[in-house]
Amino acid sequence: MSSKPQHFDAIIAGAGIIGCSIAYHLAKRGMRVALLDAEGPAAAASGASDGAISICSKKPGIMARLAMQALHYCEKLASPGGPLSGVFNKRPSFYFSTSEAEDQALDALADQLGGLDGSVYVRADTAGHSAIPDLGSAVRRVVEVSGEAHMIGYAAVNAFLKNAALERIWPCTLTGFKASESIISIKTSRGAMTAGKLILATGVSANSLVPFLPIFSRSGQLIITDRVGSQHKLPGPLTAASYLLSKSSKNPNMGPSPIVIDPLMSGQFLIGSTRENHGTSRQTDFASATRLLSGAAKCYPPILKRRVIRIFAGVRAAVSDGLPTVGEIPGAPGVIIAAGFEGDGISLSSLVGREIASLVDNGQITPDLATLSPERFCRQAAQ
């Protein structure tokens, strides 16, 4: 006679930063929680992120508002004794222009921040040569923003796991599920399980489990340099205004790759990033990496004194309309998805974890997050 499948109040598939935040918040509500992952914690996008918690890079409107709410909640979790203490840190950010179009993007950025709560604001707006030592002549203007922050993805994942009592099961692949009003039957590579709620935080692979969702992979080439001394270390990430333009573009592959130069705590630079639809993490593209490095050197020439020690491709889960999908899946009672964040997962992880836990526990979620429900794709199909 076969043994009865293990039962949990909630099972989360995906041990990236979103899944781990959800698991932490559910466990804190006293639920019996299992966290599954095909490889292990932070094995995908969460482990290949620069960790920037940015308000400026978010699309104006709902995403910027959610990012601001998440920033404040992250600060609360980072208070002494909190799970993110020592992991979440405030730091300035620098956004620069090299063209008239990018100047206009910086003007729009100032307007966007002016419409928020004031905790993230433009501290300085100066000519490029006077803003940061050793900037290249291609830089026309630099806007310094105060109030943004940094939180390395894998460090936040480890912090959430350290502070949560839950069942950790990996390597374990979710292969299917059957939902009813009372229970969800779950098939995995390690046997059957049952749960009251199932949360899919599986990134790109969410599409294979819920085929009607327009989730796809978008990769980006990333470069890591050797360690640097204090002489040329930037006080914060240096981001091209073309990155802001790409966020508002319907076709992010158009135009030059946005340049981001991020000084890591290790003393290295992370340089990114291209945006390639349906890309893969299994190979890098030398031509794209060369263009990135060349563009970075024009903006910040000290890069030329560094050695490149690693080039890799990170893959993010994107959604066709540029917004993540968060909420219960139509036709699958008790099955909730939180996927498609495409680089916004680090910023939004704490808020999404708290709100998904609230949705599981009492059916409540903030109005802004409610607009990201996967139901929007059913409405679109019916029109």
BELBELMO-V844315 format. One record per residue. N is the residue number from 0. SS is DSSP state (hx for helix, st for strand, lp for the rest). NEAR is the number of other ideal C-beta (glycine too) atoms within 8 Angstrom. Layout:
n->N ss->SS near->NEAR
n->N ss->SS near->NEAR
This chain:
n->0 ss->lp near->2
n->1 ss->lp near->3
n->2 ss->lp near->4
n->3 ss->lp near->5
n->4 ss->lp near->9
n->5 ss->st near->7
n->6 ss->st near->7
n->7 ss->st near->14
n->8 ss->st near->9
n->9 ss->st near->15
n->10 ss->st near->15
n->11 ss->st near->15
n->12 ss->st near->12
n->13 ss->lp near->13
n->14 ss->lp near->17
n->15 ss->lp near->17
n->16 ss->hx near->14
n->17 ss->hx near->17
n->18 ss->hx near->17
n->19 ss->hx near->18
n->20 ss->hx near->15
n->21 ss->hx near->16
n->22 ss->hx near->17
n->23 ss->hx near->14
n->24 ss->hx near->12
n->25 ss->hx near->17
n->26 ss->hx near->12
n->27 ss->hx near->8
n->28 ss->lp near->8
n->29 ss->lp near->4
n->30 ss->lp near->11
n->31 ss->lp near->7
n->32 ss->st near->15
n->33 ss->st near->15
n->34 ss->st near->15
n->35 ss->st near->15
n->36 ss->st near->15
n->37 ss->lp near->10
n->38 ss->lp near->7
n->39 ss->lp near->8
n->40 ss->lp near->13
n->41 ss->lp near->13
n->42 ss->lp near->11
n->43 ss->lp near->12
n->44 ss->hx near->13
n->45 ss->hx near->17
n->46 ss->hx near->10
n->47 ss->lp near->11
n->48 ss->lp near->13
n->49 ss->lp near->9
n->50 ss->lp near->11
n->51 ss->st near->13
n->52 ss->st near->14
n->53 ss->lp near->10
n->54 ss->lp near->15
n->55 ss->lp near->14
n->56 ss->lp near->10
n->57 ss->lp near->13
n->58 ss->lp near->10
n->59 ss->lp near->9
n->60 ss->lp near->6
n->61 ss->hx near->10
n->62 ss->hx near->11
n->63 ss->hx near->13
n->64 ss->hx near->10
n->65 ss->hx near->13
n->66 ss->hx near->15
n->67 ss->hx near->13
n->68 ss->hx near->11
n->69 ss->hx near->15
n->70 ss->hx near->16
n->71 ss->hx near->9
n->72 ss->hx near->11
n->73 ss->hx near->14
n->74 ss->hx near->10
n->75 ss->hx near->8
n->76 ss->hx near->12
n->77 ss->lp near->12
n->78 ss->lp near->8
n->79 ss->lp near->4
n->80 ss->lp near->4
n->81 ss->lp near->9
n->82 ss->lp near->9
n->83 ss->lp near->13
n->84 ss->lp near->11
n->85 ss->lp near->4
n->86 ss->lp near->11
n->87 ss->lp near->13
n->88 ss->st near->8
n->89 ss->st near->6
n->90 ss->lp near->10
n->91 ss->lp near->10
n->92 ss->st near->13
n->93 ss->st near->16
n->94 ss->st near->14
n->95 ss->st near->18
n->96 ss->st near->14
n->97 ss->lp near->11
n->98 ss->lp near->7
n->99 ss->hx near->5
n->100 ss->hx near->7
n->101 ss->hx near->15
n->102 ss->hx near->12
n->103 ss->hx near->8
n->104 ss->hx near->13
n->105 ss->hx near->15
n->106 ss->hx near->8
n->107 ss->hx near->10
n->108 ss->hx near->15
n->109 ss->hx near->11
n->110 ss->hx near->8
n->111 ss->hx near->11
n->112 ss->hx near->13
n->113 ss->hx near->6
n->114 ss->lp near->6
n->115 ss->lp near->12
n->116 ss->lp near->4
n->117 ss->lp near->5
n->118 ss->lp near->9
n->119 ss->lp near->13
n->120 ss->st near->9
n->121 ss->st near->10
n->122 ss->st near->7
n->123 ss->st near->8
n->124 ss->st near->9
n->125 ss->st near->9
n->126 ss->st near->8
n->127 ss->hx near->12
n->128 ss->hx near->7
n->129 ss->hx near->5
n->130 ss->hx near->13
n->131 ss->lp near->9
n->132 ss->lp near->3
n->133 ss->lp near->7
n->134 ss->st near->12
n->135 ss->lp near->10
n->136 ss->lp near->4
n->137 ss->lp near->7
n->138 ss->lp near->14
n->139 ss->lp near->11
n->140 ss->st near->12
n->141 ss->st near->16
n->142 ss->st near->13
n->143 ss->st near->14
n->144 ss->st near->17
n->145 ss->st near->8
n->146 ss->lp near->10
n->147 ss->lp near->16
n->148 ss->st near->12
n->149 ss->st near->11
n->150 ss->lp near->14
n->151 ss->lp near->10
n->152 ss->hx near->17
n->153 ss->hx near->10
n->154 ss->hx near->10
n->155 ss->hx near->19
n->156 ss->hx near->16
n->157 ss->hx near->10
n->158 ss->hx near->11
n->159 ss->hx near->15
n->160 ss->hx near->14
n->161 ss->hx near->7
n->162 ss->lp near->7
n->163 ss->lp near->12
n->164 ss->lp near->3
n->165 ss->lp near->10
n->166 ss->st near->8
n->167 ss->st near->8
n->168 ss->st near->10
n->169 ss->st near->11
n->170 ss->lp near->8
n->171 ss->lp near->11
n->172 ss->lp near->8
n->173 ss->st near->13
n->174 ss->st near->6
n->175 ss->st near->7
n->176 ss->st near->12
n->177 ss->st near->6
n->178 ss->st near->10
n->179 ss->lp near->8
n->180 ss->lp near->4
n->181 ss->lp near->3
n->182 ss->lp near->8
n->183 ss->st near->15
n->184 ss->st near->11
n->185 ss->st near->13
n->186 ss->st near->8
n->187 ss->st near->13
n->188 ss->lp near->7
n->189 ss->lp near->5
n->190 ss->st near->5
n->191 ss->st near->8
n->192 ss->st near->12
n->193 ss->st near->11
n->194 ss->st near->15
n->195 ss->st near->8
n->196 ss->st near->12
n->197 ss->st near->14
n->198 ss->st near->16
n->199 ss->st near->16
n->200 ss->lp near->14
n->201 ss->lp near->12
n->202 ss->hx near->12
n->203 ss->hx near->12
n->204 ss->hx near->8
n->205 ss->hx near->15
n->206 ss->hx near->11
n->207 ss->hx near->5
n->208 ss->hx near->11
n->209 ss->lp near->11
n->210 ss->lp near->6
n->211 ss->lp near->6
n->212 ss->lp near->14
n->213 ss->lp near->8
n->214 ss->st near->12
n->215 ss->st near->12
n->216 ss->st near->12
n->217 ss->st near->15
n->218 ss->st near->14
n->219 ss->st near->14
n->220 ss->st near->16
n->221 ss->st near->13
n->222 ss->st near->15
n->223 ss->st near->12
n->224 ss->st near->13
n->225 ss->lp near->8
n->226 ss->lp near->7
n->227 ss->lp near->14
n->228 ss->lp near->7
n->229 ss->lp near->4
n->230 ss->lp near->5
n->231 ss->lp near->8
n->232 ss->lp near->9
n->233 ss->lp near->11
n->234 ss->lp near->8
n->235 ss->lp near->10
n->236 ss->st near->13
n->237 ss->st near->13
n->238 ss->st near->16
n->239 ss->st near->14
n->240 ss->hx near->15
n->241 ss->hx near->13
n->242 ss->hx near->12
n->243 ss->hx near->15
n->244 ss->hx near->13
n->245 ss->hx near->11
n->246 ss->hx near->10
n->247 ss->hx near->7
n->248 ss->lp near->9
n->249 ss->lp near->2
n->250 ss->lp near->5
n->251 ss->lp near->8
n->252 ss->lp near->6
n->253 ss->lp near->5
n->254 ss->lp near->6
n->255 ss->lp near->6
n->256 ss->lp near->10
n->257 ss->lp near->12
n->258 ss->lp near->14
n->259 ss->st near->14
n->260 ss->st near->15
n->261 ss->st near->12
n->262 ss->st near->12
n->263 ss->lp near->9
n->264 ss->lp near->4
n->265 ss->lp near->5
n->266 ss->lp near->9
n->267 ss->lp near->12
n->268 ss->st near->13
n->269 ss->st near->12
n->270 ss->st near->16
n->271 ss->st near->12
n->272 ss->lp near->12
n->273 ss->lp near->12
n->274 ss->lp near->12
n->275 ss->st near->12
n->276 ss->st near->9
n->277 ss->lp near->6
n->278 ss->lp near->11
n->279 ss->lp near->8
n->280 ss->lp near->10
n->281 ss->lp near->4
n->282 ss->lp near->5
n->283 ss->lp near->8
n->284 ss->lp near->10
n->285 ss->hx near->7
n->286 ss->hx near->6
n->287 ss->hx near->11
n->288 ss->hx near->12
n->289 ss->hx near->8
n->290 ss->hx near->11
n->291 ss->hx near->16
n->292 ss->hx near->12
n->293 ss->hx near->8
n->294 ss->hx near->12
n->295 ss->hx near->13
n->296 ss->hx near->11
n->297 ss->hx near->8
n->298 ss->hx near->15
n->299 ss->st near->12
n->300 ss->hx near->8
n->301 ss->hx near->9
n->302 ss->hx near->13
n->303 ss->hx near->6
n->304 ss->hx near->5
n->305 ss->lp near->10
n->306 ss->lp near->5
n->307 ss->st near->10
n->308 ss->st near->7
n->309 ss->st near->6
n->310 ss->st near->10
n->311 ss->st near->10
n->312 ss->st near->14
n->313 ss->st near->12
n->314 ss->st near->15
n->315 ss->st near->14
n->316 ss->st near->16
n->317 ss->st near->12
n->318 ss->st near->14
n->319 ss->lp near->6
n->320 ss->lp near->6
n->321 ss->lp near->7
n->322 ss->lp near->10
n->323 ss->lp near->12
n->324 ss->st near->16
n->325 ss->st near->12
n->326 ss->st near->14
n->327 ss->st near->11
n->328 ss->lp near->11
n->329 ss->lp near->7
n->330 ss->lp near->3
n->331 ss->lp near->10
n->332 ss->lp near->7
n->333 ss->lp near->13
n->334 ss->st near->14
n->335 ss->st near->14
n->336 ss->st near->15
n->337 ss->st near->14
n->338 ss->st near->16
n->339 ss->lp near->12
n->340 ss->lp near->11
n->341 ss->lp near->11
n->342 ss->lp near->8
n->343 ss->lp near->11
n->344 ss->hx near->14
n->345 ss->hx near->15
n->346 ss->hx near->13
n->347 ss->hx near->14
n->348 ss->hx near->14
n->349 ss->hx near->12
n->350 ss->hx near->12
n->351 ss->hx near->15
n->352 ss->hx near->16
n->353 ss->hx near->11
n->354 ss->hx near->12
n->355 ss->hx near->16
n->356 ss->hx near->13
n->357 ss->hx near->10
n->358 ss->hx near->13
n->359 ss->hx near->11
n->360 ss->hx near->9
n->361 ss->hx near->5
n->362 ss->lp near->5
n->363 ss->lp near->5
n->364 ss->lp near->11
n->365 ss->lp near->7
n->366 ss->hx near->5
n->367 ss->hx near->10
n->368 ss->hx near->13
n->369 ss->hx near->9
n->370 ss->lp near->8
n->371 ss->lp near->12
n->372 ss->lp near->10
n->373 ss->lp near->13
n->374 ss->hx near->8
n->375 ss->hx near->11
n->376 ss->hx near->11
n->377 ss->hx near->10
n->378 ss->hx near->8
n->379 ss->hx near->7
n->380 ss->hx near->7
n->381 ss->hx near->5
n->382 ss->lp near->4
